[in-house]
Amino acid sequence: MSNLARLRSALAHNGFSAALISSPTNVFWLTGFTGSFGYVVVTAFDAVFLTDSRYTIQAQEQVSGIEIRSFSTPKTGIQALTEILVDLGVKELGFESVNTTYAQFLTWNEKLDTVALKPLGDVVENLRMVKSAEEIAKIKRSCELTDATFDHLIRLIQPGISEYEIQLEMEFFIRRQGGHMAFEPIVVSGPNSARPHGKATDKLLALGEFVTMDFGAKLDGYCADMTRTVVVGKADERTREVYNQVLKAQLSSIEMMKAGVVAESVDAKAREVFDEIGLAKHFGHGLGHGLGILVHDTGRLGIGSKTVLEPGQVWTVEPGVYLEGWGGCRIEDNVVVTEDGVINLTGSTKELLELPMA
C-alpha cells in the first residue's frame, strides 16, 4: 500500500474528509519532494501538490501520481491554497497541529475562510513509525555507509590525533561516498566522553582513554545513527568492566525486542543490567528512539513510553554510562522490529577495540 493510500485510510478512520500536509518531513514521506516549500492537500479521492515557482521543475521530477500546481508572484501561497480547497470542495480541513506554529495557525484560520480547521494530531507521525520494505532498504544503505565510515576511522585513531580531526575525516568520507551527515556528529574522548552529546574539540587523544563516536550517514532521505566506543592503547580493568556492562545492557535489550513488547520495558531491561554493578544512576537518557527520515523520528524507548513495538518499526538501541571526570561509553545499533525479534541493520563490530591495532 502506498503512503498516500495509508494516509487516506488513516484519515477516514479518524474522521477527516481532507487534510493539509505541510511539514517538509511529511511532505517528503508522502511525495518524495525535497524542496523547502510544498503542501499536499489530500481528500478521499484527490490529492494536489502545491509549491512555488522556485520548485516547479523539481516537483515535476520528484512528485508522481499526484496533481502538481505551482504559483508565482503576485499570487501568494494562501491564494493558491484557497483555490485548491475550493476546487476540491473542501469544507473541513485537518492540519498538522504537531508541526504547525501558532502564528501559522492564526494566518490559516484568518485567510482560509472557506474551511473549518481541525487538528490532525500525530496521525501522520504514527503512520511513519512503521516503515515499508523500500524505506527499510534505504535505512540499511545508510547504515552500510556508516559502517564503512567506522572501518575507515579506526585506522586513524592513535595518540596525538585530535577529536576534531576525526570528525572532519568522518564528514569527508561520507560526503565522498555521495552521502550527507544525518546529524552533527559526536566525537569525544577521555573526560569529554562523559558528555553524552559533547562536541568535538582540539583535545588530543591519549593512551588508555575511551573515544566515543556517534554519527550517521543519510542517503535517499533516510538516516542511520550509530555509536561506537573504542580505547586508545590498552584498556585497564575498570575500562573493560564499564564497556562490557554497556555491551551486555545493549545485547540484553535487543534480545527482548519483538512485536507486542512495550517500549518502556526494553529501557527497563538496560537499567536492570546496569544495576548489577551500580551503574544505573550513570545512565541518564532513554535507551533509544525511532529512526527514519529524521534521526530522532517518532517514538521513544524510554521510561514511561507506552508505545507497543510493531513489525516495520526502526529503532536505535543505545545504552550508555557516563562518569564525570573519568569518561563514558555508549554502544548504538539500528534495528528493525519483526514478529519474533529484530533485524540488526548495523554491522560494525562491538568487540572492544584497542587502537591502533598491532
NORVENJO-V183983 format. One line per field, one symbol per residue. ss: DSSP state (H for helix, E for strand, C for the rest). A space follows every 50 residues. Layout:
ss=???
//
This chain:
ss=CCHHHHHHHHHHHCCCCEEEECCHHHHHHHHCCCCCCCEEEEECCCEEEE EEHHHHHHHHHHCCCCEEEEECCCCCHHHHHHHHHHHHCCCEEEECCCCC CHHHHHHHHHHCCCCEEEECCCHHHHHHHECCHHHHHHHHHHHHHHHHHH HHHCCCCCCCCEHHHHHHHHHHHHHHCCCEECCCCEEEEHHHHHCCCCCC CCCECCCCCEEEEEECEEECCEECCEEEEEEECCCCHHHHHHHHHHHHHH HHHHHCCCCCCEHHHHHHHHHHHHHCCCCHHHCCCCCEEECCCCCCEEEE ECCCCCCECCCCEEEEECCEEEECCCEEEECEEEEEECCCCEEECCCCCC CCCEECCC
//
